[in-house]
Amino acid sequence: MGGTGWPGLKVSFSEDASDDLSELGIWIAERAGRATAEVYLARLRASCLKLSDFPRHGTPRNDIEWGLRTITFERRILIVYRVEKERVLILRLIRTARDIAAQFANDQG
């Protein structure tokens, strides 16, 4: 594997990504109920965890930040992540209607 440690990399969520999950869960629960929110978040987490075995599956977004990758979940959520030596780090979970470049500029500034 050339020292990359994958497939089977650990998947970690940044603090921002964890906050995004919580906010998304609240938003869905307020509109569709807690059970619906829990099921949706379980599918989203499972999709993130699949990156463990397929970390380079997403689209490279070096135009925004070097090493950044994105993959869309159910056409509504953009999973923003970076493949590191021994893990996949989920950086953000952003609604696809939002401008990812502007979101990252805000996060960095």
C-alpha positions in Angstrom: 0.0 0.0 0.0 3.0 2.3 -0.1 2.7 3.4 3.5 -0.7 5.2 2.9 -2.4 2.9 5.4 -5.5 2.4 3.2 -7.8 0.7 2.5 -9.4 0.6 5.9 -8.4 4.1 7.0 -9.9 5.5 10.1 -12.6 8.1 9.5 -12.7 11.1 11.9 -15.0 14.1 12.1 -13.7 17.5 12.7 -15.3 19.7 15.3 -17.0 21.7 12.5 -18.3 18.5 10.8 -19.7 17.3 14.2 -21.4 20.7 14.6 -22.8 20.4 11.1 -24.2 17.0 11.9 -25.9 18.3 15.1 -27.3 21.4 13.3 -28.6 19.2 10.4 -30.2 16.8 12.9 -32.0 19.7 14.6 -33.1 21.2 11.3 -34.6 17.9 10.1 -36.2 17.0 13.4 -38.0 20.4 13.5 -39.4 19.8 10.1 -39.9 16.0 9.8 -39.6 14.6 13.3 -36.8 13.1 15.4 -37.1 9.6 13.9 -36.7 10.9 10.4 -33.7 12.9 11.5 -32.0 9.9 13.1 -32.5 7.7 10.1 -31.1 10.4 7.7 -28.1 11.1 9.9 -27.4 7.3 10.2 -27.3 7.1 6.4 -25.1 10.2 6.2 -22.6 8.8 8.8 -22.6 5.5 6.9 -21.7 7.3 3.7 -18.9 9.1 5.4 -17.6 5.8 6.9 -17.5 4.2 3.4 -14.6 6.6 2.6 -12.5 4.4 4.8 -12.2 1.9 2.0 -12.5 4.3 -0.9 -10.8 7.5 0.3 -10.0 8.8 -3.2 -13.5 8.3 -4.5 -14.5 12.0 -4.2 -13.7 14.9 -6.5 -10.4 16.7 -5.8 -11.0 20.4 -5.0 -7.5 21.8 -5.0 -9.0 25.0 -6.5 -10.4 25.7 -3.0 -7.7 24.2 -0.8 -4.9 21.7 -1.5 -5.8 18.2 -0.7 -9.5 18.9 -0.3 -12.0 16.4 -1.7 -15.8 16.4 -1.9 -18.5 13.8 -2.5 -22.2 14.4 -2.6 -24.6 12.6 -0.4 -28.1 12.1 -1.8 -27.8 15.3 -3.9 -28.3 17.4 -0.8 -25.2 17.3 1.3 -21.6 17.9 0.3 -19.1 15.8 2.3 -15.9 17.8 2.4 -12.8 15.8 3.5 -9.1 15.4 3.3 -7.2 12.1 3.0 -4.3 12.1 5.5 -1.7 9.5 6.1 -3.6 7.3 8.5 -7.2 8.7 8.4 -9.9 10.4 6.4 -10.8 13.6 8.1 -14.4 14.8 7.4 -14.0 18.6 7.5 -17.5 19.8 6.8 -21.0 18.7 5.8 -22.5 21.5 3.7 -25.8 21.7 2.0 -25.3 21.6 -1.7 -27.2 24.9 -2.2 -24.3 26.7 -0.4 -21.2 28.0 -2.1 -18.4 25.8 -0.8 -15.6 28.2 -1.8 -17.2 31.0 0.2 -17.9 28.6 3.1 -14.2 27.7 3.3 -13.1 31.3 3.0 -15.3 32.1 6.0 -13.9 29.2 7.9 -10.3 30.3 7.3 -10.9 34.0 8.0 
